[in-house]
Amino acid sequence: MGNIVETLGNLLHQTAFFNLSGGNYAMIAVACFFLYLAIAKEYEPLLLLPISFGMLLVNIYPPIMEEGGLLWYFFQLDEWSILPSLIFLGVGAMTDFGPLIANPASFLLGAAAQFGIFSAYIGAMLLGFNELAAAAVSIIGGADGPTSIYLASKLGQKDLMGPIAVAAYSYMALVPIIQPPIMRFLTTEKERAIKMEQLRPVSKLEKILFPIIVATVVCLLLPSTAPLVGMLMLGNLFKESGVVRQLTETASNALMYIVVILLGTSVGATTSAEAFLNWDTIKIVGLGLMAFAFGTASGVLFGKLMCKLTGGRVNPLIGSAGVSAVPMAARVSQKVGAETDPSNFLLMHAMGPNVAGVIGTAVAAGVFMAMFGVG
């Protein structure tokens, strides 16, 4: 009888209830909230669902992320920049750069939205982060999870990678909530109702040459961006060449979804209570929100400038899509514009700044790496 009681006691004390801290339970609650957003609200579920489940697992069973644990192996692929680069390959295979080619001025809107990154860099320095950590944190302003992970890894900010990645992906998921109030505040009803001219047709030759030229120019200027920009443009070349449909389908479907599972769960698993519940994390989350808001605002304000310079032919709302949350930010531009005039169709115009933002955020990461001599 004594052996039975002892055995039952051992089993009971092996359960998570006896081994978790209050912080772990708090993070489990956060994970459940993110699961709710992913499933019930459908906020970027492909990303938020695996991230939140990884968060749940690591706070129930912390050894899963220790060296030799399942998700530890997944995370090594993040640290080696493999998964972020493969994500860019898939994004390129799914992206139509036609709107950007048809309206090259969209590059300016995409560049303007990167102001949030550099404002967050200054803010992070003022809050006590060193230069490398400040650069890694600030890239959240681009609303680009893979680039955030890539830069944090390259700058040696392993301890901050989890909070940075979670903040970046969370704000990507919350684009429909964060952006509209800023867009409405900075624009008038008349500006929001502006209808833009239909974009010109883009030839197949232009679409084929675009990824080759962009990869060549950007990688010559900032060689450290080659893993991201190179993979983005390779995926797009798969798509636009039309001669490797099997590779296009693999990169944009099976491979993409496998990588999202590995990256999402491993990123979520970096958010153990011990690593996540501290003042640095709170600062990172706050700075990320500031950067994202500044990036949205600067894109809209530059859109207003273009509106005036073109005699009212540019709807300033498309500037908000310059953050690189593709295609969610472009859809938000369409939604806010349609609220004023249901017949207004801004989606394709907003896709130009949106895909330009993807390139712009990667370039911003390359600038930081060049600043600190990281290759």
GUKEPA-698033 format. One record per residue (C-alpha): x, z, y; residue in three letters. Coordinates in steps of 0.5 Angstrom, whole numbers. Each point is the difference from the previous one (the first is absolute). Layout:
N
+-------+-------+-------+------+
!    px !    pz !    py ! rest !
+-------+-------+-------+------+
!     X !     Z !     Y !  Ala !
...
+-------+-------+-------+------+
This chain:
375
+-------+-------+-------+------+
!    px !    pz !    py ! rest !
+-------+-------+-------+------+
!     0 !     0 !     0 !  Met !
!     6 !     2 !     5 !  Gly !
!     3 !    -7 !    -2 !  Asn !
!    -7 !    -4 !     2 !  Ile !
!     0 !     4 !     7 !  Val !
!     7 !    -1 !     1 !  Glu !
!    -1 !    -7 !    -1 !  Thr !
!    -6 !    -1 !     4 !  Leu !
!     3 !     4 !     6 !  Gly !
!     6 !    -5 !     0 !  Asn !
!    -5 !    -6 !     0 !  Leu !
!    -3 !     3 !     6 !  Leu !
!     6 !     1 !     4 !  His !
!     2 !    -7 !    -2 !  Gln !
!    -6 !    -3 !     4 !  Thr !
!     1 !    -2 !     7 !  Ala !
!    -4 !     6 !     3 !  Phe !
!     5 !     5 !    -1 !  Phe !
!     6 !    -5 !     2 !  Asn !
!    -3 !    -3 !     7 !  Leu !
!     1 !     3 !     7 !  Ser !
!    -5 !     0 !     5 !  Gly !
!     3 !    -6 !     3 !  Gly !
!    -1 !    -4 !    -6 !  Asn !
!    -7 !     1 !     0 !  Tyr !
!     0 !    -2 !     7 !  Ala !
!     3 !    -7 !    -1 !  Met !
!    -5 !     0 !    -6 !  Ile !
!    -5 !     0 !     5 !  Ala !
!     3 !    -5 !     4 !  Val !
!     1 !    -5 !    -6 !  Ala !
!    -8 !     1 !    -1 !  Cys !
!    -1 !    -2 !     7 !  Phe !
!     4 !    -6 !    -1 !  Phe !
!    -3 !    -2 !    -6 !  Leu !
!    -7 !     1 !     3 !  Tyr !
!     2 !    -5 !     6 !  Leu !
!     3 !    -5 !    -5 !  Ala !
!    -6 !     0 !    -5 !  Ile !
!    -6 !     2 !     5 !  Ala !
!     2 !    -3 !     6 !  Lys !
!     5 !    -6 !    -3 !  Glu !
!     5 !     1 !     5 !  Tyr !
!     6 !    -4 !    -3 !  Glu !
!    -2 !     3 !    -7 !  Pro !
!     6 !    -5 !    -3 !  Leu !
!     5 !     5 !     4 !  Leu !
!    -4 !     6 !     1 !  Leu !
!    -2 !     1 !    -7 !  Leu !
!     6 !     0 !    -4 !  Pro !
!     4 !     4 !     6 !  Ile !
!    -6 !     6 !     0 !  Ser !
!     1 !     0 !    -8 !  Phe !
!     7 !     1 !     0 !  Gly !
!    -1 !     5 !     5 !  Met !
!    -5 !     4 !    -4 !  Leu !
!     5 !    -1 !    -6 !  Leu !
!     6 !     3 !     3 !  Val !
!    -3 !     6 !     3 !  Asn !
!    -4 !     2 !    -7 !  Ile !
!     7 !    -2 !    -4 !  Tyr !
!     6 !     0 !     5 !  Pro !
!     5 !    -2 !    -6 !  Pro !
!    -3 !    -7 !     0 !  Ile !
!     4 !    -1 !     6 !  Met !
!     6 !     3 !    -2 !  Glu !
!     6 !    -3 !    -3 !  Glu !
!    -2 !    -3 !    -7 !  Gly !
!    -7 !     0 !     2 !  Gly !
!    -5 !    -6 !     0 !  Leu !
!    -1 !    -1 !     7 !  Leu !
!     8 !     2 !     2 !  Trp !
!     1 !    -7 !    -4 !  Tyr !
!    -5 !    -4 !     4 !  Phe !
!     3 !     3 !     7 !  Phe !
!     7 !    -2 !    -2 !  Gln !
!    -3 !    -7 !     1 !  Leu !
!    -2 !     2 !     7 !  Asp !
!     7 !     3 !     2 !  Glu !
!     3 !    -6 !    -3 !  Trp !
!    -4 !    -5 !     5 !  Ser !
!    -3 !    -4 !    -6 !  Ile !
!    -7 !     2 !     0 !  Leu !
!    -1 !    -1 !     8 !  Pro !
!     3 !    -7 !    -1 !  Ser !
!    -4 !    -2 !    -5 !  Leu !
!    -6 !     2 !     4 !  Ile !
!     2 !    -5 !     5 !  Phe !
!     1 !    -5 !    -5 !  Leu !
!    -7 !     1 !    -2 !  Gly !
!    -3 !     0 !     7 !  Val !
!     4 !    -6 !     2 !  Gly !
!    -4 !    -4 !    -6 !  Ala !
!    -6 !     3 !     3 !  Met !
!     1 !    -2 !     7 !  Thr !
!    -2 !    -6 !     4 !  Asp !
!     4 !    -1 !     6 !  Phe !
!    -4 !    -5 !     2 !  Gly !
!    -3 !     3 !     6 !  Pro !
!     7 !     3 !     3 !  Leu !
!     3 !    -7 !    -1 !  Ile !
!    -6 !    -3 !     4 !  Ala !
!     0 !     5 !     5 !  Asn !
!     8 !     2 !     1 !  Pro !
!    -2 !     4 !     6 !  Ala !
!    -3 !     5 !    -5 !  Ser !
!     8 !     2 !    -2 !  Phe !
!     0 !     3 !     7 !  Leu !
!    -6 !     5 !    -1 !  Leu !
!     3 !     2 !    -7 !  Gly !
!     6 !     2 !     4 !  Ala !
!    -4 !     3 !     5 !  Ala !
!    -3 !     5 !    -5 !  Ala !
!     7 !     2 !    -3 !  Gln !
!     0 !     4 !     7 !  Phe !
!    -3 !     6 !    -4 !  Gly !
!     6 !     0 !    -5 !  Ile !
!     5 !     1 !     6 !  Phe !
!    -4 !     5 !     4 !  Ser !
!     0 !     4 !    -7 !  Ala !
!     7 !     0 !     0 !  Tyr !
!     1 !     3 !     7 !  Ile !
!    -5 !     5 !    -2 !  Gly !
!     3 !     2 !    -7 !  Ala !
!     7 !     1 !     4 !  Met !
!    -4 !     5 !     5 !  Leu !
!    -3 !     4 !    -6 !  Leu !
!     7 !     1 !    -3 !  Gly !
!     1 !    -5 !    -5 !  Phe !
!     7 !    -4 !    -1 !  Asn !
!     1 !    -7 !     2 !  Glu !
!    -1 !    -2 !    -7 !  Leu !
!    -6 !     4 !    -2 !  Ala !
!    -3 !    -2 !     7 !  Ala !
!     1 !    -7 !    -2 !  Ala !
!    -3 !     1 !    -7 !  Ala !
!    -6 !     3 !     3 !  Val !
!    -2 !    -4 !     6 !  Ser !
!    -1 !    -6 !    -5 !  Ile !
!    -7 !     3 !    -2 !  Ile !
!    -2 !    -3 !     7 !  Gly !
!     0 !    -7 !    -4 !  Gly !
!    -5 !     2 !    -5 !  Ala !
!     4 !    -3 !    -5 !  Asp !
!     1 !     4 !    -6 !  Gly !
!     5 !    -4 !    -4 !  Pro !
!     5 !     0 !     6 !  Thr !
!    -1 !     7 !     2 !  Ser !
!     3 !     2 !    -7 !  Ile !
!     5 !    -6 !     0 !  Tyr !
!     3 !     3 !     7 !  Leu !
!     0 !     7 !    -2 !  Ala !
!     4 !    -2 !    -7 !  Ser !
!     5 !    -4 !     4 !  Lys !
!     1 !     6 !     5 !  Leu !
!     1 !     5 !    -5 !  Gly !
!    -7 !     4 !     2 !  Gln !
!    -2 !     1 !    -7 !  Lys !
!    -3 !     7 !     1 !  Asp !
!    -4 !    -3 !     6 !  Leu !
!    -2 !    -6 !    -4 !  Met !
!    -6 !     3 !    -3 !  Gly !
!    -4 !     3 !     6 !  Pro !
!     2 !    -7 !     4 !  Ile !
!    -3 !    -4 !    -6 !  Ala !
!    -6 !     4 !     0 !  Val !
!    -1 !     0 !     7 !  Ala !
!     1 !    -8 !     1 !  Ala !
!    -5 !    -1 !    -6 !  Tyr !
!    -5 !     5 !     2 !  Ser !
!     0 !    -3 !     7 !  Tyr !
!     0 !    -7 !    -3 !  Met !
!    -7 !     2 !    -4 !  Ala !
!    -2 !     3 !     7 !  Leu !
!     0 !    -6 !     4 !  Val !
!    -7 !    -1 !     1 !  Pro !
!    -1 !     7 !     2 !  Ile !
!     6 !     1 !     5 !  Ile !
!     0 !    -7 !     3 !  Gln !
!    -7 !    -2 !     3 !  Pro !
!     0 !     6 !     5 !  Pro !
!     7 !    -2 !     3 !  Ile !
!    -3 !    -7 !     0 !  Met !
!    -6 !     1 !     4 !  Arg !
!     3 !     5 !     5 !  Phe !
!     5 !    -5 !     2 !  Leu !
!    -4 !    -6 !     0 !  Thr !
!    -7 !    -2 !     4 !  Thr !
!    -6 !    -3 !    -3 !  Glu !
!     1 !    -7 !     3 !  Lys !
!     7 !     0 !    -3 !  Glu !
!    -2 !     2 !    -7 !  Arg !
!    -5 !    -6 !     0 !  Ala !
!     5 !    -5 !     2 !  Ile !
!    -1 !    -6 !    -5 !  Lys !
!     7 !    -3 !    -2 !  Met !
!     1 !    -8 !    -1 !  Glu !
!     0 !    -2 !    -8 !  Gln !
!     8 !     0 !    -2 !  Leu !
!     3 !    -7 !    -1 !  Arg !
!     1 !    -2 !    -8 !  Pro !
!     7 !     2 !    -2 !  Val !
!     3 !    -6 !    -5 !  Ser !
!     3 !     2 !    -7 !  Lys !
!     7 !    -2 !     3 !  Leu !
!    -1 !     5 !     5 !  Glu !
!    -2 !     6 !    -5 !  Lys !
!     6 !    -2 !    -5 !  Ile !
!     5 !     0 !     6 !  Leu !
!    -2 !     6 !     3 !  Phe !
!     2 !     5 !    -5 !  Pro !
!     7 !    -3 !    -1 !  Ile !
!     1 !     0 !     8 !  Ile !
!    -2 !     7 !     1 !  Val !
!     4 !     3 !    -6 !  Ala !
!     6 !    -4 !     2 !  Thr !
!     0 !     2 !     8 !  Val !
!    -2 !     7 !    -1 !  Val !
!     5 !     1 !    -6 !  Cys !
!     5 !    -3 !     4 !  Leu !
!    -1 !     5 !     6 !  Leu !
!    -2 !     6 !    -4 !  Leu !
!     3 !    -1 !    -7 !  Pro !
!    -2 !     7 !    -2 !  Ser !
!    -8 !    -2 !     0 !  Thr !
!     2 !    -6 !    -6 !  Ala !
!    -3 !     5 !    -5 !  Pro !
!    -7 !     0 !     4 !  Leu !
!     0 !    -6 !     4 !  Val !
!     3 !    -4 !    -6 !  Gly !
!    -5 !     2 !    -5 !  Met !
!    -6 !    -1 !     5 !  Leu !
!     2 !    -7 !     1 !  Met !
!     2 !    -1 !    -7 !  Leu !
!    -7 !     2 !    -2 !  Gly !
!    -3 !    -5 !     6 !  Asn !
!     4 !    -5 !    -3 !  Leu !
!    -3 !     0 !    -7 !  Phe !
!    -7 !     0 !     3 !  Lys !
!     1 !    -6 !     5 !  Glu !
!     5 !    -4 !    -4 !  Ser !
!    -6 !    -1 !    -5 !  Gly !
!     5 !    -2 !    -6 !  Val !
!     0 !     7 !    -3 !  Val !
!    -7 !     3 !    -1 !  Arg !
!     2 !     4 !    -5 !  Gln !
!     5 !     4 !     4 !  Leu !
!    -5 !     0 !     6 !  Thr !
!    -5 !     3 !    -5 !  Glu !
!     5 !     5 !    -3 !  Thr !
!     3 !     2 !     7 !  Ala !
!    -7 !     1 !     3 !  Ser !
!    -4 !     3 !    -6 !  Asn !
!     3 !     3 !    -6 !  Ala !
!     7 !     2 !     3 !  Leu !
!    -3 !     2 !     6 !  Met !
!    -5 !     5 !    -3 !  Tyr !
!     6 !     3 !    -5 !  Ile !
!     4 !     1 !     6 !  Val !
!    -6 !     4 !     4 !  Val !
!    -1 !     4 !    -6 !  Ile !
!     7 !     2 !     0 !  Leu !
!     2 !     1 !     7 !  Leu !
!    -7 !     4 !     2 !  Gly !
!     1 !     5 !    -6 !  Thr !
!     7 !     1 !     2 !  Ser !
!    -1 !     1 !     7 !  Val !
!    -6 !     4 !    -1 !  Gly !
!     4 !     5 !    -5 !  Ala !
!     5 !     1 !     6 !  Thr !
!    -5 !     4 !     3 !  Thr !
!     1 !     7 !    -4 !  Ser !
!    -2 !     6 !     4 !  Ala !
!     7 !     2 !     1 !  Glu !
!     2 !    -7 !     3 !  Ala !
!    -6 !    -1 !     4 !  Phe !
!    -2 !     6 !     3 !  Leu !
!     5 !     1 !     6 !  Asn !
!     0 !    -1 !     7 !  Trp !
!     4 !    -6 !    -1 !  Asp !
!    -6 !    -3 !    -3 !  Thr !
!    -4 !     2 !     5 !  Ile !
!     4 !    -3 !     5 !  Lys !
!     1 !    -7 !    -4 !  Ile !
!    -8 !     0 !    -1 !  Val !
!    -1 !     1 !     8 !  Gly !
!     6 !    -5 !     2 !  Leu !
!    -3 !    -5 !    -5 !  Gly !
!    -7 !     0 !     3 !  Leu !
!     3 !     0 !     7 !  Met !
!     4 !    -6 !    -2 !  Ala !
!    -6 !    -4 !    -3 !  Phe !
!    -4 !     2 !     6 !  Ala !
!     5 !    -3 !     5 !  Phe !
!     1 !    -6 !    -4 !  Gly !
!    -7 !    -2 !     0 !  Thr !
!    -1 !     2 !     7 !  Ala !
!     7 !    -4 !     2 !  Ser !
!    -3 !    -6 !    -4 !  Gly !
!    -7 !     0 !     4 !  Val !
!     3 !     1 !     6 !  Leu !
!     5 !    -6 !    -1 !  Phe !
!    -6 !    -4 !    -2 !  Gly !
!    -3 !     2 !     6 !  Lys !
!     6 !    -3 !     4 !  Leu !
!    -1 !    -7 !    -4 !  Met !
!    -7 !     0 !     1 !  Cys !
!     1 !     0 !     8 !  Lys !
!     6 !    -5 !    -1 !  Leu !
!    -4 !    -5 !    -4 !  Thr !
!    -6 !     1 !     5 !  Gly !
!    -4 !     4 !    -5 !  Gly !
!     1 !    -4 !    -6 !  Arg !
!     3 !     5 !    -4 !  Val !
!    -4 !     6 !    -3 !  Asn !
!     4 !     7 !     1 !  Pro !
!    -3 !     3 !    -6 !  Leu !
!     5 !    -5 !    -5 !  Ile !
!     6 !     4 !     3 !  Gly !
!    -2 !     6 !    -4 !  Ser !
!     1 !    -4 !    -6 !  Ala !
!     7 !     0 !     2 !  Gly !
!     1 !     6 !    -5 !  Val !
!     2 !    -2 !    -7 !  Ser !
!    -6 !     3 !    -4 !  Ala !
!    -2 !    -7 !    -3 !  Val !
!    -5 !    -2 !     0 !  Pro !
!    -4 !     6 !     2 !  Met !
!     2 !     0 !     8 !  Ala !
!    -2 !    -7 !     0 !  Ala !
!    -7 !     2 !    -3 !  Arg !
!     0 !     6 !     5 !  Val !
!     1 !    -5 !     6 !  Ser !
!    -6 !    -5 !    -3 !  Gln !
!    -4 !     6 !    -1 !  Lys !
!     0 !     3 !     7 !  Val !
!     0 !    -7 !     3 !  Gly !
!    -7 !    -1 !    -4 !  Ala !
!    -3 !     6 !     3 !  Glu !
!     0 !    -3 !     7 !  Thr !
!    -2 !    -7 !    -2 !  Asp !
!    -2 !    -1 !    -8 !  Pro !
!     2 !    -7 !     1 !  Ser !
!     7 !     1 !     2 !  Asn !
!     5 !    -2 !    -6 !  Phe !
!     7 !     3 !     2 !  Leu !
!     2 !     1 !    -7 !  Leu !
!     5 !    -6 !    -1 !  Met !
!     3 !     1 !     7 !  His !
!     1 !     7 !    -2 !  Ala !
!     4 !    -2 !    -6 !  Met !
!     5 !    -3 !     4 !  Gly !
!     2 !     7 !     4 !  Pro !
!    -1 !     4 !    -7 !  Asn !
!     5 !    -4 !    -4 !  Val !
!     5 !    -1 !     6 !  Ala !
!     0 !     8 !     0 !  Gly !
!     2 !     0 !    -8 !  Val !
!     6 !    -4 !     2 !  Ile !
!     1 !     4 !     7 !  Gly !
!     0 !     7 !    -4 !  Thr !
!     5 !    -3 !    -5 !  Ala !
!     4 !    -2 !     6 !  Val !
!     0 !     7 !     4 !  Ala !
!     2 !     3 !    -7 !  Ala !
!     6 !    -5 !     0 !  Gly !
!     2 !     2 !     7 !  Val !
!     0 !     7 !    -1 !  Phe !
!     5 !    -1 !    -6 !  Met !
!     4 !    -5 !     4 !  Ala !
!     0 !     6 !     5 !  Met !
!     3 !     5 !    -5 !  Phe !
!     4 !    -5 !    -4 !  Gly !
!    -4 !     0 !    -6 !  Val !
!     0 !    -6 !    -4 !  Gly !
+-------+-------+-------+------+
